[in-house]
Amino acid sequence: MASFTGSLVFVLFSTCRPNYSANLVDNTGTIGPFGTAAREPASVDISENLACNGPISIRGTVNPLADKPSLDVSASAHYVELRNLTPYSLKYAGYPITSGTLNASMCTTSSRTTY
């Protein structure tokens, strides 16, 4: 099992100009053991803050290296400043985002049974 607290992650998306970057701060969480021989999915519980924005969390289970990979996670983000996403909105929608915040929650489940 891996656990961490107080870490910092810098994310850079360079698919558009100007590039979008984000600092994920105050990271805490655990990721359970997983591997090709694992019978049970690993638990995932991660909480962090998007710098100058609100909290982000990811919780659930994963087993990406098993014969039949699986994913069952939920994620949420709150008070994300949308003006920071203007490079993407300009590229894909043709308009800048001038104001607003995002609150979002999502869940996904995936189990690959055939190749």
C-alpha positions in Angstrom: 0.0 0.0 0.0 1.2 3.5 -0.8 0.3 6.4 1.3 1.2 10.1 1.1 0.5 13.4 2.8 1.3 17.0 2.1 2.7 16.3 -1.4 2.7 18.6 -4.4 1.9 17.6 -8.0 2.4 19.8 -11.0 0.3 19.0 -14.1 1.1 20.4 -17.6 -1.2 20.0 -20.6 0.7 21.0 -23.7 -1.8 20.1 -26.3 -2.8 23.7 -26.9 -1.2 27.2 -26.7 -0.9 28.7 -24.3 -0.3 25.6 -22.2 -2.6 24.8 -19.3 -0.9 23.9 -16.0 -2.2 23.2 -12.5 -0.7 22.8 -9.1 -2.3 20.1 -7.0 -1.4 20.9 -3.3 -2.0 19.4 0.1 -2.3 15.9 -1.5 -3.2 13.1 1.0 -4.3 9.6 0.3 -3.7 5.9 -0.1 -3.5 3.5 -3.0 -3.7 -0.2 -2.1 -1.6 -2.9 -3.6 -2.3 -4.0 -7.2 -0.5 -6.1 -9.8 -0.8 -8.9 -12.3 -1.3 -11.5 -9.6 -3.8 -9.4 -7.5 -7.1 -11.0 -7.0 -8.8 -8.0 -5.4 -8.9 -4.5 -6.7 -6.8 -1.9 -4.9 -8.5 0.8 -2.9 -7.9 4.4 -3.9 -8.6 7.4 -1.6 -7.0 10.6 -2.7 -7.8 14.2 -1.6 -6.1 17.3 -2.8 -6.6 21.0 -3.5 -6.2 22.6 -6.9 -4.1 25.7 -6.0 -6.1 28.9 -5.8 -9.2 26.7 -6.2 -11.2 24.2 -4.2 -10.9 20.5 -3.3 -10.6 17.5 -5.6 -11.1 13.9 -4.5 -10.9 10.5 -6.1 -12.2 7.4 -4.4 -12.9 3.8 -5.4 -11.0 0.7 -6.6 -8.7 -0.1 -9.5 -7.0 -3.2 -10.8 -5.3 -2.0 -14.0 -2.8 -4.9 -14.4 -5.1 -7.9 -13.9 -6.1 -10.2 -16.7 -9.4 -8.5 -16.6 -8.7 -4.8 -15.7 -11.3 -3.0 -13.6 -12.0 0.5 -12.5 -14.7 1.7 -10.1 -14.1 5.3 -9.0 -15.9 8.5 -8.2 -14.3 11.9 -8.4 -15.4 15.3 -7.4 -14.1 18.9 -7.9 -15.5 22.0 -6.2 -15.0 25.7 -6.7 -12.7 25.3 -9.8 -12.1 28.7 -11.4 -13.2 28.3 -15.0 -11.1 31.3 -16.4 -8.1 29.0 -15.9 -9.5 26.8 -18.7 -9.6 29.6 -21.3 -6.9 28.0 -23.5 -9.1 25.0 -24.0 -12.3 27.0 -24.5 -10.6 29.2 -27.1 -9.3 26.2 -29.0 -12.4 23.9 -28.9 -15.3 26.4 -28.6 -13.8 29.5 -30.0 -14.6 31.7 -27.0 -12.8 32.6 -23.8 -14.3 31.9 -20.4 -14.6 35.2 -18.6 -16.0 34.1 -15.2 -17.5 31.2 -13.3 -16.7 28.2 -11.1 -17.3 24.5 -11.6 -18.6 22.0 -9.1 -18.7 18.5 -10.6 -19.0 14.9 -9.5 -18.7 11.8 -11.6 -18.6 8.1 -11.2 -17.3 5.5 -13.6 -17.2 1.7 -13.7 -15.3 -0.3 -16.3 -14.5 -4.0 -16.5 -12.9 -5.4 -19.5 -14.0 -9.0 -20.1 -12.6 -9.5 -23.6 -9.7 -8.3 -25.6 
